[in-house]
Amino acid sequence: MNKSDQKQYFLADNLKAIVVSLLSVVGVTLLLAIVMFVFIREQEESRATEILDNVRVVFRDAEITLDYLNALPYQTCEMDNLAEMRKTLFRSRFVKEIGFYQNNELLCSTYLGILEEPMKEVKPDFYTQLGDAFWINTPLQLFDKQATGTIVQRGRYNAVLDMDSVIGYSYTQDWQLFYNGDQFYHMAGNPSLVGSTLSQDDMDARTGYFSLQFIQCDERYNHTCLKVKSDHGRVLDLHMGKLVLFVFAMLMTAALTHMLTFNYLRRRRSLESRVSKGLKEHKFYCLYQPFVNLESGKVIGCEVLSRFEDEFGPIYPDEFIPQVKEQDMTWEFTVDMITTAMRELNENPEIPEGFKVSFNLFPFDFTREGCLDLDFVLDMNVKNFKLVLEITEDEQIATHSAVKHIKSLKSKGFLFAIDDFGVGYSNLSQLKTLNCDYLKIDRSFVMDMEDNSIRSSLIPHIVSIAEGLNVDLIAEGVENIDQCNELKGLTIGFGQGWLFGKPQSADALAKSVQGTQ
């Protein structure tokens, strides 16, 4: 992968990471917004419930007070009655004043005492289902009608209620307390939230879930209800700290998601990751480079070469082979390549029986017990191919365990070739011990033949070594006819290189075979 490709992939990965981070921020924002809204709505509903609970406590206190007084036998405003009224007022928490009525006239009260002239009862604002009469924001006689209060009358007595201490007032009136019985009446709060009578459908209807508008009614006094239309400024001030954390969470999500995504994409594009994925998903494929009988020019065999390409482009053998070794997947890689090649060559009817098929093996695998179990290859060899195992010259193949494995495989019918001969570790004694069938002359010797270099002058010596060991020679890297003719003059039997064909598919190899018959 060149620098230009790396730069393009870097920009592409960065762009993808930005998109993923934006999507993550949107997702986290929606999730946190929902959680935060549910929390705020629960708080607002709890606030409404608290107001209604306080109203219920006042009403219940007045109810108990009035029921107690009405149970007394007093029918006139006598001193004993007035004394009992004052005692009851003292015991009450939320009743500020108690009055006694007779014939719809106020005769006395706990603070005013017995009135010199009875006061005519004013028409109440509304009656509850329990028959109680309510006056809302009514001028109080006690304060010469300069102050107002909520009054409830039941039977012969009425009570002035202390509503302000339990409802409370704030600089924002974003709620309205109202009575919605036979008639609608505003009781406290912001009178503009509910402007007229609400039907039962209106009462039952809920606003959208993502809204801070709702109506709650008291469980006991179910016609006493509260509508809330939360003031956004108050809510914002109340939850400013959470909003700061909210923004911080979004920024952290964006940064963390971008970092993780970018690193993942970069790692996914790394050589190590691509090779590892290719091995696990069997993405390596086979190409076949023919080798020919130099005398007849016929294609009599091929070397199986592994190749790899994914969505990011090709990886060449000099890059992925070290990775395969580093990941300790050499034997799995070898088995995968041999299986693929045998299947493709067997399935092609143009590949003849007895064809030489050469596989490259890792020298290290010859030193490990349990490896090199190649019996499955013999089972797949339905065309009786001459199976050649190529081993690069390496000090590891001279060990006792390696020699033992090589002898075992030769006894099963496998042939052996020393690859890249002339540039490795083998000496004459080791070659005799290995008892190989082919020596493959390294391409560097063949490429230097036209320059008559010192390296190319060693080829006749290699020929002498091969004759002394009674092994065949295969010259690698043959690229032109002059090299071919000179190799034939040196009595080298086989050649391999671009002159005879580049690495190719099984179908192309079959055409090459047919073209030289």
WOMO-V285402 format. One record per residue. PHI is phi in radians with two decimals (NA if undefined). OMEGA is omega in whole degrees, -180 to 180 (NA if undefined). Layout:
# WOMO-V285402
PHI & OMEGA
PHI & OMEGA
This chain:
# WOMO-V285402
NA & -177
-1.38 & -176
-1.12 & 179
-1.10 & 178
-1.12 & 179
-1.05 & 179
-1.14 & 179
-1.11 & 179
-1.15 & 177
-1.06 & 179
-1.13 & 180
-1.12 & 179
-1.11 & -180
-1.13 & 179
-1.14 & 178
-1.08 & 180
-1.11 & 178
-1.14 & 180
-1.08 & 180
-1.09 & -180
-1.14 & 178
-1.13 & 178
-1.10 & 179
-1.13 & 178
-1.09 & 178
-1.07 & 180
-1.10 & 180
-1.14 & 179
-1.07 & 179
-1.09 & -179
-1.10 & -180
-1.15 & 179
-1.11 & 178
-1.12 & 180
-1.06 & -178
-1.16 & 180
-1.14 & 178
-1.02 & 179
-1.11 & -179
-1.13 & -180
-1.11 & 178
-1.08 & 177
-1.13 & 180
-1.16 & 177
-1.17 & 176
-1.13 & 177
-1.10 & 178
-1.13 & 179
-1.08 & 179
-1.11 & 178
-1.09 & 180
-1.13 & 178
-1.08 & 180
-1.16 & 177
-1.08 & 180
-1.09 & 179
-1.06 & 179
-1.13 & -179
-1.10 & -179
-1.17 & 177
-1.10 & 178
-1.15 & -180
-1.09 & 180
-1.13 & -180
-1.07 & -177
-1.23 & 177
-1.11 & 179
-1.09 & -177
-1.18 & -179
-1.18 & 178
-1.37 & 178
-1.30 & -175
-1.47 & -173
-1.28 & 178
-2.04 & 179
-2.28 & -179
-1.55 & 179
-1.59 & -174
-1.13 & 178
-1.10 & 178
-1.11 & -179
-1.11 & 178
-1.13 & 179
-1.15 & 177
-1.08 & -179
-1.23 & 176
-1.10 & -180
-1.13 & 178
-1.06 & -180
-1.13 & -179
-1.33 & -176
-1.35 & 180
-1.53 & -169
-2.14 & 176
-1.70 & -178
-1.66 & -176
-2.77 & 178
-2.19 & 178
-2.14 & -179
-2.03 & -177
-2.00 & 171
-2.61 & -179
0.96 & 177
1.06 & 177
-2.27 & 177
-1.39 & -176
-1.72 & -180
-2.77 & 175
-2.56 & -175
-1.09 & -179
-1.68 & -177
-1.45 & -176
1.26 & 180
-1.44 & -177
-1.29 & 177
-1.16 & 177
-2.23 & 179
-1.01 & -180
-1.82 & 178
-1.14 & 179
-1.26 & 176
-1.39 & 179
-1.02 & -178
-1.21 & 178
-1.22 & 177
-2.87 & 175
-1.96 & 177
-1.50 & 178
-1.11 & 178
-1.47 & 180
1.52 & 179
-1.37 & 177
-1.71 & -179
-2.13 & 169
-2.08 & -177
-1.87 & 179
0.88 & -178
-1.60 & 177
-1.04 & -176
-1.65 & 179
-1.12 & -178
-1.03 & -178
-1.90 & -179
0.89 & 177
1.07 & 177
-1.56 & 178
-2.16 & -179
-2.09 & 178
-2.84 & 177
-1.70 & -177
-2.12 & 176
-2.21 & 180
-2.13 & 174
-2.40 & -180
1.16 & -174
-1.56 & -173
-2.21 & 171
-2.24 & -179
-2.43 & 173
-1.56 & -172
-1.70 & 176
-1.58 & -177
-1.43 & -174
-1.09 & -175
-1.22 & -178
-1.78 & 179
-1.39 & -180
1.30 & 179
-2.30 & 178
-2.27 & -178
-1.24 & 175
-2.00 & 176
-1.80 & -177
-1.83 & 176
-2.50 & 178
-2.45 & 174
-1.64 & -177
-2.55 & 175
-1.89 & -175
-2.29 & 179
-1.75 & 176
-1.10 & 175
-2.40 & -178
-1.66 & 177
-2.60 & 176
-1.29 & -178
-1.94 & -178
-2.85 & 178
1.54 & -177
-1.50 & -175
-1.26 & -175
-1.58 & -177
-1.26 & 176
-2.15 & -171
-1.56 & -175
-2.64 & -178
-1.03 & 177
-1.77 & 175
-1.33 & 178
-1.11 & 177
-1.09 & 178
-1.14 & -179
-1.21 & -178
-1.35 & -177
-1.18 & 177
-1.86 & 175
-1.26 & -179
-0.96 & -177
-1.05 & 180
-1.55 & 180
-2.55 & 178
-1.80 & 172
-1.94 & 179
-2.85 & 179
-2.16 & 174
-2.18 & 178
-2.09 & -178
-1.23 & -177
-1.21 & -178
-1.49 & 179
-1.75 & -166
-1.22 & 174
-1.61 & 176
-1.64 & -171
-2.26 & 180
-2.31 & 172
-1.81 & 180
-2.05 & 171
-2.26 & -167
-0.98 & 177
-1.30 & -175
-1.13 & 178
-1.10 & 178
-1.12 & 180
-1.10 & 180
-1.11 & 179
-1.08 & -177
-1.18 & -173
-2.04 & -178
-1.05 & 180
-1.06 & 180
-1.17 & 179
-1.14 & 177
-1.09 & 177
-1.12 & 178
-1.04 & 180
-1.13 & 179
-1.08 & 179
-1.09 & 178
-1.12 & 180
-1.12 & 179
-1.14 & 178
-1.08 & -180
-1.07 & -177
-1.16 & -178
-1.16 & -180
-1.12 & 179
-1.08 & -179
-1.11 & -178
-1.14 & -179
-1.14 & -179
-1.10 & 179
-1.12 & 178
-1.10 & -179
-1.14 & 179
-1.15 & 180
-1.18 & 178
-1.07 & -180
-1.57 & -178
-1.23 & -179
-1.07 & -179
-1.04 & -178
-1.17 & -178
-1.15 & 179
-1.16 & 179
-1.06 & 179
-1.15 & 179
-1.09 & 179
-1.18 & -178
-1.18 & -176
-1.75 & 177
0.97 & -178
-1.57 & 177
-1.30 & -179
-2.26 & -174
-1.89 & 165
-2.13 & -172
-2.26 & 176
-1.82 & -176
-1.23 & 164
-2.19 & -167
-2.12 & 169
-1.40 & -174
-1.08 & -178
-1.26 & -176
-1.64 & -177
1.38 & -178
-1.46 & 174
-1.37 & -176
-1.99 & 179
-3.00 & 180
-2.67 & 172
-1.83 & 179
-1.47 & -179
-2.04 & -180
-1.66 & 178
-2.41 & -178
-2.58 & 174
-2.69 & 176
-2.27 & -176
-1.15 & -180
-1.69 & 179
1.99 & -177
-1.41 & 168
-2.10 & -173
-1.55 & -175
-0.95 & -179
-1.17 & 176
-1.70 & -174
-1.46 & 179
-1.07 & 177
-1.06 & 179
-1.20 & 178
-1.05 & 178
-1.14 & -177
-1.10 & 180
-1.50 & 178
0.94 & -180
-2.08 & -174
-1.10 & -177
-1.22 & 177
-1.07 & 178
-1.09 & -179
-1.08 & 180
-1.06 & -179
-1.11 & -179
-1.17 & -180
-1.11 & -180
-1.07 & 180
-1.10 & -177
-1.13 & -179
-1.09 & 179
-1.14 & -177
-1.18 & -179
-1.26 & 177
-1.18 & -176
-1.32 & -178
-1.57 & -176
-1.18 & -177
-1.45 & 176
-1.44 & -171
-1.33 & 173
-1.19 & 180
1.37 & 180
-1.12 & 176
-1.36 & 179
-2.18 & -173
-1.92 & 180
-2.02 & 175
-1.57 & 177
-2.07 & 178
-1.45 & -179
-0.96 & -177
-1.08 & -178
-1.13 & 179
-1.28 & -177
-1.68 & -174
-1.83 & 176
-1.22 & 179
1.57 & 176
-1.60 & 177
1.05 & 171
-1.50 & -174
-1.85 & 178
-1.08 & -180
-1.11 & 179
-1.19 & 178
-1.11 & 178
-1.17 & -179
-1.45 & -172
-1.43 & -177
-1.27 & -180
-1.76 & 179
0.94 & 175
-1.09 & 171
-1.46 & -172
-1.54 & -178
-1.95 & 177
-1.83 & -178
-1.67 & 177
-2.23 & 176
-1.22 & 177
-0.95 & -176
-2.73 & -179
-1.09 & -176
-1.23 & -177
-1.36 & 178
-1.59 & -179
-1.30 & -178
-1.09 & -179
-1.12 & 180
-1.13 & 180
-1.07 & 179
-1.08 & -180
-1.16 & -179
-1.11 & 179
-1.08 & 180
-1.10 & -179
-1.22 & 178
-1.12 & 180
-1.18 & 179
-1.59 & 176
1.91 & 177
-1.33 & 173
-1.72 & -178
-2.21 & 176
-2.32 & 173
-1.62 & -176
-1.49 & 177
0.93 & -177
-1.13 & 177
1.91 & -178
-2.08 & -174
-1.92 & -170
-1.81 & -171
-1.21 & 169
-2.03 & -174
-1.08 & -180
-1.11 & -180
-1.15 & 180
-1.08 & 178
-1.15 & -179
-1.16 & -177
-1.27 & 177
0.93 & -178
-1.36 & -178
-1.82 & -178
-2.39 & 166
-2.04 & 179
-1.80 & -178
-1.21 & -177
-1.05 & -175
-1.07 & -178
-1.11 & 177
-1.19 & -177
-1.22 & -178
-1.15 & -178
-1.56 & -176
-1.09 & -176
-1.22 & -180
-1.65 & -179
0.94 & -177
-1.34 & 179
-1.07 & -179
-1.06 & -178
-1.18 & 179
-1.25 & 179
-1.43 & -177
-1.04 & 178
-1.01 & 178
-1.15 & 178
-1.11 & 178
-1.07 & 180
-1.12 & 179
-1.07 & -179
-1.10 & 179
-1.14 & 179
-1.17 & 179
-1.58 & -178
1.04 & 177
-2.12 & 178
-1.53 & 180
-1.91 & 173
-2.18 & 180
-1.59 & 180
-1.65 & 173
1.33 & 178
-1.36 & -173
-2.06 & -180
-2.54 & -174
-1.21 & 179
-1.13 & 177
-1.08 & -179
-1.08 & -178
-1.13 & -179
-1.19 & 178
-1.16 & 177
-1.10 & 179
-1.14 & 179
-1.60 & 180
1.03 & 173
-1.50 & -168
-1.38 & -171
-2.28 & 180
-2.39 & 180
-2.56 & 179
2.86 & -175
-1.16 & 177
-1.07 & -177
-1.76 & 177
2.56 & 176
-1.39 & 173
-0.94 & -169
-2.55 & 179
-1.28 & 179
-1.10 & 179
-1.15 & 179
-1.15 & 177
-1.10 & 179
-1.08 & 178
-1.16 & 178
-1.11 & 179
-1.09 & -178
-1.17 & -178
-1.23 & -179
-1.86 & -179
-1.36 & NA
